[in-house]
């Protein structure tokens, strides 16, 4: 058998990589995707304002009188272009040599067929090309939610988006003795302030695992663990209660019991200072508490369809996935697998996303932060 990726790619059919990329869904382990779920849209520009119409109660009308106007189109200043995210990767020579050795062994045993290279090509597309776009989208959602803005410079291009989270919902950064692992920790004070900012209607408190352990390991916080639950997707929930008084008795105040969701998901980026190496970047930064309020969106959204999605109804916004010029203007991410004309044994891939997280309910987000030293 010839070690030929060109034939393997051809057997997948025309535009197979594009179809796979455009239909790819973020995995369940992406916690921020549950808050700002991805939605494929037909436009390159994010114009969240004009998309929602709220129903108002029908009014009283006299006989032979004009009907009462109903419905309110919600307006907003949020108007942004999507960010173009790209990557291009070639299967390394080391991997190619390993594949050649495997194929040689399979030929000798008479078990090799074209399906092997097809599967390798699909795995390369999924794990190297598409995964990079899904990871970047989750990181961008984290920046929007945890910082209230995206201020990202890459390849000498600066992306700046402000989401208008009320200043009262962004608490003072705790430093020195007041930091959450300090001798005068303001952790419980900040929990109450977050609760107050969201009008005592908090759906979740989200932290990085390092933040959780910094809080638990500081005796000043007097945090008693009531329940701990770990999930297969790397997310854990810990319920803690504050101990008060000289004898450390459990507080009877409901505001002193809180469930913290520890989110340790991370992606890899190229280490620009160390050629050929990568560094991991957390989706949820350390030293932050993200408080997310309950949201029950009502109203008609243009193009959404007749069936309500209960997940979207609880979301605080969405992640706008625009079309691509590479895909001929068709909605969704674009990807391509190909082999250089004179090197059919090699495998190259590239992908494009035009996307931007959108927070439609900024008042339902509150953020606390602390230096952790």
Order of alpha helices (4+ residues) and beta strands (2+ residues): alpha-alpha-beta-beta-beta-beta-beta-beta-alpha-alpha-alpha-beta-beta-alpha-beta-alpha-beta-beta-beta-beta-beta-beta-beta-beta-alpha-beta-beta-beta-beta
